Amino acid sequence: MPSSADARYLEGERTPMAIQQEVSGSGRRGSTLADLVRNMGYEVMPFKRTEQDVLTYVPKDVPLTVTVTVAKGIDTTLDLAERLHKHGYTVAPHLPARQFVDAKHVEDVVARLKEAGIRRVFCIGGDAPTPAGEFTESYQLLKVLHELGNPFENIGIGGYPEGHALIPQHAIEEALRKKAPLADRILTQICFDATTTATWAKRIAAEGVNLPIYVGMPGPVNRQKLIRISAGIGLGQSARFLQKQSNLLWRFLLPGVYNPTKLLKRLAAASAKIGGNIRGLHIFTFNELEGTEKWRQKLLASVAGRDDRS
C-alpha cells in the first residue's frame, strides 16, 4: 500500500473501508432478536478436548474465535485454529500483542496463518503480566499488520461497554478511536446491562466509530465448571474478565441470577429502541459447547419464520 496511506493510518485518518462502514452504519436501526440469534459466534479455549467437542457439537456455519492462555502461549492457539479451519470452520485466533516479541514474530505468524488459509483474527492486548517484547497494547500490533499490507480479510478488536477495572475510561475511548480505522469489527467484553451496552454502541457511533459490534455474553454456563476454569492457570480473556470486573463474579455463582435468554431479549429490545451498530453476539462458551449449541438451536426455533426486521 502507498506510503501516503501509511501516513493517513498512523495519523488517525479514516480509511476508505472505514468511511464506507460509517456511511452504511449511519441511521441503521437496532438489531432485533432474530438478527442477534442468527448472527452468533462462539469463543472457545484451547484445551485438550476442545477440538473434539467442537466437531461433536458445533455446526460448521458457526464462526469461532480461539483464545490464548498465558500458560500455553500463542502456538497452542494457532495449532487449534489451523485444525478447526481444516475441518471447515471459520476461525479467528486471538492475537495478543503482549505475547509477540517483535515485528518479525508478527510477520512469521501472519505467514503461518495465510498459508493455513485463515483470514480472520482478533487482536487484543493480552493478559501476560510482562510483555514478551516490544508490544504492550493491541494498537501497536494493528499498526504492524497494516504495514504488512492488511493480510487478513477481517480483524476484530475489543470493546468495553462498562469500561475496564484497570484502565481509565478516557484511555479506553481514545484507544478505540485509534484502533477502529485498522479494524473491521468490535467484539465486546461482557456487560449484563443491556441498556448500557446499546447506549455505548450508539455513543461510539456518534463519535465516529461505526464498526459492526458483536456483543460478548456468556451462554448457559455450568457454574461448577466455571469455578474450576476460573481457578486454573494462565487463562485467556474468556475467564480472566472475572478477575478484572469483580462485580461480575457473583452474577455467575449465585443460583438463579444469570439467564442468557433474558439478557439476550433485553439486549434486542434495547438495541431496537436505541439503535447503533450491534449486529450479533460473541458467546463466551467456556467450552460448554453441548449446552451452548442446544440453547442456540432452541433460540433459532423460536425466531423461525420471522423477518429480520420484525
Order of alpha helices (4+ residues) and beta strands (2+ residues): alpha-alpha-alpha-beta-alpha-beta-alpha-beta-alpha-beta-alpha-beta-alpha-beta-alpha-beta-alpha-alpha-alpha-alpha-beta-alpha
